[in-house]
């Protein structure tokens, strides 16, 4: 719900300030309407229902995949489209992928959102309402079943609380960081701790630096997708503004300040960025430094010039056989998910053997790497596929 408008509405009715906290507490527990908020006066519930929309978003459509993934298409009050995704896993995780913008202005060539027209930043309320929608839906309120009435069940389709949130939907979160951080302040009320919240960026350095100074234990993910500057500029035009070498140094400074391992996102494109020598180039980029090289958490981050000094020595040490590798970065290898109709897509996904060989090359040089489990590909809900195509 629009929390600023809520406070204004309550004030107009002469209500004490604690009423806003009461309403939010009900919403965060999964209430589906003001009528369920039984510790509010009946007249106030009626007034809120008539004056204040319960959500800042309007659900346009939901799509469901056989793996339990749900994609929701929303419209803002001014008609801007956005999508968000709920992913269910057998290990009991329930992760939501939320959008921070309607569209994206950064034009990554392999991403469907980049082909959308950019509309605007989302408000903190519009971000948090994506999470609230899935909370209500999984508790039954989204399909008319009272909260708590849906059977819990077993397996990946069982109803359980949301456990993780990733800002990897539409948009570049660092271009809307104030609203993103305001939404992150609310997520723990929904049961999603900030240690289980990840903010992803194409490498927008001012945002990385601002996040490093934020006093919450949020996680950072950076989209790399190529270890060579020229290739990365082809895939991600933003690299012309923020070169990869500077992005990596900003990520190292984030680690120095926060002591939080940084995730590196790397989409696997056949014949483009999946060769063995490209895995070695990525390993060199991410190698080192040894534990204790950087100041303790809470100390001021080292200046960028100091971080750059000795980078060659770090890379060489990290790539020695049996070397220590990287304690700062963990690579997520992402199978490519086609984002345009067959025949019109310039990219193909790497084969399983190619992905496995790339992962093995990173491991052999001390770089932790996992292959992301693809969810929701059949409903265009997987990484790189969000485009609000029905809007």
N, C-alpha and C positions, 0 to 999 in steps of 0.2 A: 504494500500500500504506500501511497505518497505520505511519508512520515512528516514532512514539513506542512503539508496541507492538513494532515490530521491535527497537528498542534494548533494551527490557525482555527480550524473548525471547533475544536474543544474550547479554545479561548473565547471564541465568539459566543459560545453557549455558557460562558462564565464558569467553566469547569476547572478544578484544581489541576496542577501540572502532573500529578501522579496518574491521572486518567490515561494519559498517553502511554505511560509505562504499562498500565493494565491492558490496554488494547494490544500493544506490541507483544506482551507476554502470551496472550491468547493466540495471536497470529503465529508466533514462533513455535507454539506447541501444535500447530496444524489446524486451528479452527478454520471452518469453511465460510463463516458468515459472522456478522455482528450479533446475530440472534443467539449464537452459542456462548456469547460472553456474559455469563449469568451474574457476574458481580458488578455489571454496569446497570444503572437504572433503566427500566424498560423504555421510558421516553427517550433516553439518550441513544439507546440501541436503534430505535426507530429513526431518530434524527440523523444518525451517522449513515444508516442504510439509504436514506433518501438524498443525502447531501454529498457523501464521500464514497467514490467507488472503492470496493474492497481490494482491488488490485490496480496498479498503474498500467497493467498490460491486459490485452484482450487475447485470449487463446483463439487462434484461427484454425489450427489443425494439429492433430497428433498422428505420428506414424510409429508403428511398433515392429520390431524385428524379432525373428525367432530366437535370437540369443538373449532376449530380455531387454535390449536397448530401446529407449523411447526418445523420439525427437519431437519437440514442440515448436511450432511456428506461432509467434506472437506478433501483435501489432501494438505500438505505443498509442497513446491517446491522440497523437497527431498523425497517425497512420504509418509510422516508420516500421519496417519489418525487421525481425530478428529471430534467431533460432537458439535453442539450448537443448542439451542432451542429458539424459539419465542413463548411466551404464551400471549394470549389475554383474557381479562376479561370483564365482563359486566359493571364493574364500571369504565371503560375507561382506566384501566392500560394496559400497554404494557411492559412486562418484558422479558428480554433476559437472558438466562442461558448460560454462556460462559465457555470454557475450558482454563486451564492454562498449561496443559501438554498433550502430546499424550500418552495415557495410564496413569497408576498410579503405583508407586512402593510400595504402602502401604498395599495392599491385604486385605481390609475389606471383610469379608466373604459373606456379603449380597449385595455386589455391583458388577454390571457387569463389570465396568471399571477395578476393581481389578483383574479380570481374563484375562484382556488384557496384552500383553507384553508391558512393559514400553519402550517408544522410546526416548523421550527427552523433555526438557522444550520448551515451545513456546516463541517466541519473543514478544515484546510489539506490534509490527505491526501485527503479526499473531493473537494476541488476539483482537486488535481493529478492524481488518478486519472481524471478526465474527459479530461484531455489525454493521459495515458498510454494510455488505451483507443484513442484515434484514432491515436496513433503506432503502436501495435501493429497496429491494423487496416490502416492504409495500407501497412505493411511486410509484411503477409501473415499476421501472427500471429493476427489476429482471426478468420480463417476457416480456421485449421488449416495454412496455408501457412507454411513456415519464414521467419523474417525475412530479407529480402533476396532471396527466391526469386521474388517476384512481378515480372513484367516492368514496366519503367518506363513504356513507352508514350509517347504524345504527347497534346497537347491538355489540356483541363481535367480529364480522368479519369486522367491519368498519376500515378504514385506519386512524390511528392516530399516533402521534409521540411515539417513545420508551420513557418510563418513568422511568423504573427501570432496574438495572443490578445486577445479582447475580453470583458470582464466585463459582458455584456449579456444573459445568459440569465435564469434565474429569480432573483428576489430583488433587494434593494437592497444592493450591495456595501459601502456606507459604514456599514451597520448590522452588518457582520461584517468590519470592515476589518483587524483583526489577523490573522485567518485568511487573508484575501485577500492581504495583503502577504507573509505567510509562504509562500503558494503562489507568488507572484511571484518570490520568492528562488530557487525551484527551477526555474522555467521556462527560464532560460538553459541549464541542463543538458540540456534537450530541444531546444535550438536556437532558442528564441524569446527574442530580446533584450528587455530592459525598455523600450527605445525603441519597440518594436513591440507593446507591451502597453498596452491602454486600459481604464481603470476608468470605468464609466458610473454616474451618480447622478441621482436625481430632483431633487437640489439640497439634500442633507442637509449643511448648512453645517459642523457639527462635523467631519464626515468630510473635507470639502474642505480645511478648515484643517489637519487632521492630515496629510493627504496632501501638502500644501504643505511641511510640515516634514520629510517623508521624503526621504532622500538619494539615492533612485534616480530615474532619468529616465523615470518612468511618465507616460503621457498621461491627461488628464482629459476626459471627455465629460459634458455636462449636458443633461438632458432638459428642454426649454423648452416647445414645443408650442403656446404662445400668448404674445403679448407684452403682453396685457392681464391685470392681476391677477385680475379677476373671472372671466374666461373660463378662465384657467389653474386657478383654484380649482375650477371645475366639472369640468374634465378631470382634475385632479390634486389631490385633497384636501390633500396635504401642503403645498400653497401657503399654506394658512391658518397653518401653523406657521412655514414659511420662505418669506416673500414673495419674488417673483421679483426685485425690485430688490435685495434683500439677497443673493440667490443670485448675481446677476451681479457684484456688488461682491466677493463671496468668490472668484469666478472670476478677476476682475481681480487680486486679491491673490495668487492662485495663480500667475498669469502673472508678477507682479512678483517672486515668490520663486523660481520655477523656470525662467522664460523658455521655457515650453512652450506652444505654441498650444493653445487650448481648443476642442474640438469642441462644437457646439450641435446637438442632435438635435431635429428638428421633423417630426412626423408630419402628413401632409397629409390633412385631413378636409374633404370637400366641403361647402361652405356653412357651415362652422364656423370654420375658421381660415385659409382659403386666398384671401381677397380681397386686392386690390391694396393697399388702405389698411392691411391687417394686415401685409403685407410691409414697408411703410414704417415701421410701428410697431416691427417687429423690427429694421429697420436703425437706427432711432433708438436703440433699446435697446443695440445692440452697437457703435455708432460710436465711433471714436477709441480711445485717445488717440494722439498723435503718438509716434513712436519717441523714446526718451530721457526720456519723462515719468516713468517709473517707475525705481526704483533697479536697479542691475545685479544679475544673478543671484547669489545667495548673500547679498545684503544682506537685512536683515529687512524683511518686508512692511510696507507703510504701514498705519497703523491704518485701520479701516473708515471712521471719520468723515472722515479726510483724503481717502480714495478717493472718498467721496461728494461732497466739495466740488468744485464746478466741473463736475459731471456734465452739467448743461444746456449749458454751453459746449462740452464734448466732442461731445455729440450734434449740436448745431447745426453745428459745424465739419465733422463727419463726413458730414453730409448735404448739404453744398454741392455743386453740380454740379462734377464733376471733383475732388471732395475725396479725401482719402487713404483714407477708410473705416477699416476695422478691421484692425490688425496682430495682434490678440489672438485673435479668434474666427474659426472657419470653420464654416459651417452645413451640416449634412447633412440634406437634404430626403428624407423617408422616405415612399414610397408606402404607403398604409394597407393592411394585410393583415387581412382579415376574420377575427375570432377566435371567432365564434359562428355557429350555423346560419343559413342564409338565412331572412330574415323576422324574426329576433330581434335583429339587430344594429342599434343606433341610429345607426351611422355608415356612411358610404360614402366610398370613396376619391376624392380629387380626380382630375379628368381629366388627361390628359397635357398638354393645352393650359394648364390652370390651374397645374399644377406648373411648366411652362416659363415662364409669365408671372411667377409668384412668384419664381422663380430670377432672371429677367431684372431684376426690380425691385430685388432685393438687389444684383446685380452693378452696376446703374446707380448705386447709392449706395455703391459701394466695399466691399461685404461679400462675401467669397468664399463661394460656395455650390455644392455638388454635389448630384446626385440619386443616392441610394443604389441600387445594383443589387440588385434583389430576388432572393433565392436561397431555394429550398426551399418556396415557397408551397404547392405541391401536396401536401406532406406535413406541413403546419402547422409548418414549421420556420423561417418567416420572422419578422422583427421583430414582437413583440407576440403571437405565436401559441403560445408554449410554455405548456402547461397540464398535462402529464403525464396526458393524458386516459385512458390505458389503465391507470393505477394503481388 
